[in-house]
């Protein structure tokens, strides 16, 4: 995965969190564009982000955000 793909994946997660999955997908041209490398085969795309949030009093909160898009058998 190239650097620009990683950046776009992070932007995609941000867009999902802010605007919702439907909007994030439609601004990228829909599922057909997102899955362009496998138009007829089943596919699965997973993105997971782990984060640590530190506060002034050094209290720490860990969390993660994960999304998986997959097709049905046969595309």
N, C-alpha and C positions, 0 to 999 in steps of 0.2 A: 504494500500500500504506500503510495507516494505522500509527500508532505501536504500537497493541496487536497488530496482525498481525506486526510486526517482533519485538516481544517474544516472542510465541508461537512464531515461527519459531526464535528462539534457544533457547527452552525445549525445543522439539521436538528440536533438535540435541543439547542436553544430555541429554534423556531417551534418545535413541538411543544416545549414547555410554555412558551409565550402565547402562541397562536393556535395550537392544536394540531393533531396529526394530519387531518384533511387539508388544512391550509399549507402546512409545511410540504406535503407531497405535491399539491397542485402548483405551488410556486416553482417546483423543480420539474414540472412537465408531466407529473403523474407517475403511476407505478411503472408504466411502459418504459419511460426514460430511466427510472431508477434501476430497473432490472434489465437494461439493454444488452448485457453480455450473456444473458440466458433467456431469450424470449420464449422458448418452448419447453424448457426443462423446469422441473420444480426447483425452487431456490429458497434460501434463507439468508437474511441479512440481520446480523445482530450488532448492536453498539452498546457498550457498557462504559459508564464513567463513574469512577470512585473519587470521592472528595473528602477532604478534612477541613473543617471550619474551626479556626482558632479565635477565641475571644480575648479581650484585654486581660481578663483575670486568668488566662491560660486554660480556661475550660475548653475542652475539645469535643466536637461532635463529628462522627464519621457518617457518611451516607453514600448512596449510590443511586444511579439512574440507569435503567436498562430498557431497551426496546428491541423487539425482534419482529421483523416483517417476513412472512413466508407465504408461499403459494400452495395451492392444492396440487395433488398429483396430476400431472398432465399440463401444468402451466396455469 
